[in-house]
Amino acid sequence: MLVIRHLVVGPFAENTFLVGDDVTGEAILVDPGGDIDRVLQMREPGGFRVSRIFLTHGHIDHVAGCAEAEERLSVACQIHRADAEWIDSIARQAEMFGFENAGKKPAVDHFHADGEALAVGKEQARIIHTPGHTQGSCCLYFEKSRALFAGDTLFAGSVGRTDLPGGDFGALERSIREKLFPLGDEVRFYPGHGPSAKLGDERLSNPFVGEASRRDRFI
């Protein structure tokens, strides 16, 4: 069974997730944004072994604790190549947004791509490239468990901002409507900020990309 634990960390109240397989004890961290002492405590109960760090995108609130987590766990991280520049500029991001002791560049050992598989023990996930919030934004979908880790692409009642470099609302809208909503109404998504929700609720009522927003355009 897929085990999902999360903490809200950092000044931007970012959601960091531990996602594990309760059979093998293997786990990954998704977007370690800081407070690594607390993040590592999520391995218990169960003694989960973190084997990899998955970054949904390269903004500082999602990667501020990545380098420290890598060092303490002896693992590396992965991200989409289109967000490599955000990782390269982490020191500047940290200074700009006031993240102290977060300027060390994480070690990326793999650039993932759309459709690529990621195994967490016996649990299988698929990477979905969802540009819009950033050019390299990606979601991680566990089909068997109907669980989607959405980063800052989609929120409960909102969507990711597109006013930062590389942002594109048209691309974001297509990513959500063409790649995420077709996964099914009962899929529960876990966003980078705020509470989890079901895709079906957002498909119907999200004010930016839901069916209600389309109707409003013609009123």
TORVOTI-96608 format. One record per residue (C-alpha): residue number from 1; residue in three letters; x, y, z. Coordinates in Angstrom, 2 decimals. Example, Ala and Ser with C-alpha at 12.3 -4.5 7.8 and 13.67 -1.06 7.14 Angstrom:
<pts>
     n   res      east     north        up
     1   ALA     12.30     -4.50      7.80
     2   SER     13.67     -1.06      7.14
</pts>
This chain:
<pts>
     n   res      east     north        up
     1   MET      0.00      0.00      0.00
     2   LEU      1.16      3.53     -0.76
     3   VAL      1.91      5.54      2.38
     4   ILE      1.62      9.33      2.08
     5   ARG      2.85     11.68      4.80
     6   HIS      3.34     15.41      4.58
     7   LEU      4.58     18.47      6.43
     8   VAL      4.04     22.15      5.82
     9   VAL      7.45     23.81      5.80
    10   GLY      9.11     27.15      5.20
    11   PRO      7.86     30.74      5.00
    12   PHE      5.67     29.97      1.96
    13   ALA      3.85     27.08      3.72
    14   GLU      5.01     24.53      1.17
    15   ASN      3.91     20.89      1.31
    16   THR      6.76     18.39      1.52
    17   PHE      5.76     14.75      1.07
    18   LEU      7.19     11.39      2.01
    19   VAL      5.75      8.73     -0.29
    20   GLY      6.52      5.13      0.63
    21   ASP      5.77      1.49     -0.05
    22   ASP      4.74     -0.21      3.19
    23   VAL      5.80     -3.63      1.88
    24   THR      9.43     -2.87      1.02
    25   GLY      9.93      0.20      3.22
    26   GLU     11.33      2.21      0.31
    27   ALA     10.28      5.85      0.03
    28   ILE     10.94      9.10     -1.82
    29   LEU     10.77     12.72     -0.76
    30   VAL      8.78     15.09     -2.93
    31   ASP      9.85     18.75     -2.83
    32   PRO     11.83     19.05      0.43
    33   GLY     11.36     22.78      0.97
    34   GLY     13.10     23.09      4.34
    35   ASP     12.88     22.05      8.02
    36   ILE     14.79     18.89      7.18
    37   ASP     15.00     17.69     10.78
    38   ARG     11.20     17.51     10.82
    39   VAL     11.02     16.12      7.29
    40   LEU     13.30     13.21      8.15
    41   GLN     11.12     12.37     11.14
    42   MET      8.41     11.38      8.67
    43   ARG     10.33      8.14      8.10
    44   GLU      8.85      6.92     11.38
    45   PRO      6.85      4.96     12.18
    46   GLY      7.88      2.27      9.77
    47   GLY     11.57      2.99      9.30
    48   PHE     11.17      4.10      5.69
    49   ARG     14.35      4.26      3.61
    50   VAL     14.43      7.29      1.34
    51   SER     16.07      6.35     -1.96
    52   ARG     15.42      9.45     -4.08
    53   ILE     14.21     13.04     -4.07
    54   PHE     11.66     14.05     -6.70
    55   LEU     11.35     17.76     -7.50
    56   THR      8.15     18.88     -9.20
    57   HIS      9.85     22.12    -10.24
    58   GLY     12.76     24.35     -9.31
    59   HIS     11.31     27.22     -7.27
    60   ILE     13.11     27.93     -4.01
    61   ASP     10.18     27.12     -1.71
    62   HIS     10.20     23.55     -3.09
    63   VAL     13.96     22.96     -3.19
    64   ALA     15.37     24.99     -0.29
    65   GLY     16.06     21.89      1.80
    66   CYS     17.06     19.59     -1.04
    67   ALA     20.84     19.84     -0.74
    68   GLU     20.73     19.21      3.01
    69   ALA     18.40     16.24      2.55
    70   GLU     20.71     14.80     -0.10
    71   GLU     23.71     15.03      2.21
    72   ARG     21.97     13.52      5.21
    73   LEU     20.36     10.69      3.26
    74   SER     23.17     10.05      0.74
    75   VAL     20.74     10.29     -2.16
    76   ALA     20.38     12.55     -5.20
    77   CYS     17.45     14.36     -6.77
    78   GLN     15.78     14.51    -10.14
    79   ILE     13.96     17.28    -12.01
    80   HIS     12.90     18.10    -15.56
    81   ARG     15.69     19.56    -17.66
    82   ALA     13.63     22.63    -18.51
    83   ASP     13.91     23.72    -14.86
    84   ALA     17.66     23.21    -14.62
    85   GLU     18.19     26.98    -14.71
    86   TRP     16.14     27.36    -11.54
    87   ILE     18.44     24.89     -9.80
    88   ASP     21.51     26.69    -11.14
    89   SER     20.19     29.96     -9.72
    90   ILE     19.26     28.64     -6.28
    91   ALA     21.66     30.99     -4.46
    92   ARG     20.09     34.00     -6.18
    93   GLN     16.60     32.67     -5.46
    94   ALA     17.45     32.19     -1.79
    95   GLU     18.77     35.73     -1.51
    96   MET     15.83     37.23     -3.39
    97   PHE     13.15     35.53     -1.29
    98   GLY     14.95     35.57      2.06
    99   PHE     15.65     31.85      2.48
   100   GLU     18.57     31.63      4.90
   101   ASN     21.11     28.79      4.59
   102   ALA     19.39     27.53      1.43
   103   GLY     21.80     28.63     -1.26
   104   LYS     23.62     25.35     -1.85
   105   LYS     22.92     23.81     -5.22
   106   PRO     21.35     20.31     -5.06
   107   ALA     23.04     17.45     -6.90
   108   VAL     20.80     16.45     -9.81
   109   ASP     21.70     13.01    -11.12
   110   HIS     18.76     12.58    -13.51
   111   PHE     16.56     14.76    -15.70
   112   HIS     13.20     13.06    -16.02
   113   ALA     10.85     13.29    -18.97
   114   ASP      7.13     13.02    -19.71
   115   GLY      5.85      9.46    -19.49
   116   GLU      8.85      8.12    -17.62
   117   ALA      8.27      5.54    -14.90
   118   LEU      9.43      5.86    -11.31
   119   ALA      9.35      2.90     -8.94
   120   VAL      8.97      3.33     -5.19
   121   GLY      9.46     -0.18     -3.90
   122   LYS      6.68     -2.18     -5.54
   123   GLU      4.62      0.94     -6.20
   124   GLN      4.81      2.36     -9.72
   125   ALA      4.42      6.00    -10.70
   126   ARG      4.38      7.87    -13.99
   127   ILE      5.85     11.31    -14.54
   128   ILE      3.59     13.81    -16.31
   129   HIS      5.15     16.94    -17.75
   130   THR      2.79     19.84    -17.00
   131   PRO      4.38     23.10    -18.17
   132   GLY      2.75     26.36    -17.24
   133   HIS      3.81     27.27    -13.70
   134   THR      7.36     26.71    -14.91
   135   GLN      8.54     25.24    -18.19
   136   GLY      9.70     22.06    -16.47
   137   SER      6.89     21.52    -13.98
   138   CYS      5.99     17.85    -13.57
   139   CYS      3.45     15.81    -11.63
   140   LEU      3.92     12.30    -10.28
   141   TYR      0.99      9.90    -10.66
   142   PHE      0.51      6.60     -8.85
   143   GLU     -2.25      5.00    -10.92
   144   LYS     -2.94      2.00     -8.67
   145   SER     -3.44      4.26     -5.63
   146   ARG     -5.06      7.04     -7.69
   147   ALA     -2.73      9.56     -6.08
   148   LEU     -1.25     12.54     -7.92
   149   PHE      1.49     14.83     -6.61
   150   ALA      0.80     18.04     -8.47
   151   GLY      3.43     20.52     -7.32
   152   ASP      2.23     24.03     -8.09
   153   THR      0.32     23.09    -11.23
   154   LEU     -3.09     22.70     -9.60
   155   PHE     -4.51     23.65     -6.20
   156   ALA     -7.83     23.08     -4.50
   157   GLY     -9.84     25.97     -5.91
   158   SER     -6.92     27.57     -7.75
   159   VAL     -3.95     27.05    -10.06
   160   GLY     -0.25     27.84     -9.99
   161   ARG      0.88     31.39    -10.64
   162   THR      2.20     32.12    -14.12
   163   ASP      3.71     35.59    -13.64
   164   LEU      7.26     34.38    -12.90
   165   PRO      9.86     33.70    -15.63
   166   GLY      8.80     30.73    -17.74
   167   GLY      5.18     30.94    -16.64
   168   ASP      2.46     30.57    -19.27
   169   PHE     -1.23     30.43    -18.36
   170   GLY     -2.25     28.94    -21.72
   171   ALA      0.23     26.11    -21.24
   172   LEU     -0.92     25.62    -17.64
   173   GLU     -4.55     25.43    -18.69
   174   ARG     -3.76     22.82    -21.36
   175   SER     -1.64     20.81    -18.93
   176   ILE     -4.48     20.59    -16.43
   177   ARG     -7.34     20.02    -18.84
   178   GLU     -5.56     17.69    -21.27
   179   LYS     -3.22     15.77    -18.96
   180   LEU     -4.58     15.86    -15.40
   181   PHE     -8.38     15.90    -15.64
   182   PRO     -8.44     12.84    -17.94
   183   LEU     -6.81     10.80    -15.16
   184   GLY    -10.25     10.53    -13.57
   185   ASP    -12.55     12.37    -11.19
   186   GLU    -11.72     10.10     -8.25
   187   VAL     -7.98     10.75     -8.37
   188   ARG     -6.86     12.62     -5.26
   189   PHE     -4.16     15.19     -5.88
   190   TYR     -1.67     16.51     -3.37
   191   PRO     -0.58     20.05     -4.26
   192   GLY      2.50     22.04     -3.31
   193   HIS      0.44     24.33     -1.09
   194   GLY     -2.88     23.90      0.66
   195   PRO     -5.14     20.87      1.11
   196   SER     -5.54     17.85     -1.12
   197   ALA     -8.66     17.47     -3.27
   198   LYS    -10.17     15.32     -6.00
   199   LEU     -9.66     16.08     -9.67
   200   GLY    -13.39     15.77    -10.30
   201   ASP    -14.16     18.63     -7.96
   202   GLU    -11.67     20.86     -9.74
   203   ARG    -12.89     19.78    -13.17
   204   LEU    -16.37     20.97    -12.26
   205   SER    -15.78     24.03    -10.12
   206   ASN    -12.21     25.33    -10.32
   207   PRO    -12.64     29.05    -11.12
   208   PHE     -9.66     29.09    -13.49
   209   VAL     -9.77     25.79    -15.39
   210   GLY    -13.03     24.06    -14.41
   211   GLU    -16.20     23.72    -16.43
   212   ALA    -17.72     26.62    -14.53
   213   SER    -14.96     28.90    -15.79
   214   ARG    -15.72     27.93    -19.39
   215   ARG    -19.43     28.69    -18.97
   216   ASP    -18.63     32.05    -17.40
   217   ARG    -16.72     33.09    -20.52
   218   PHE    -19.94     33.05    -22.53
   219   ILE    -22.16     34.85    -20.02
</pts>
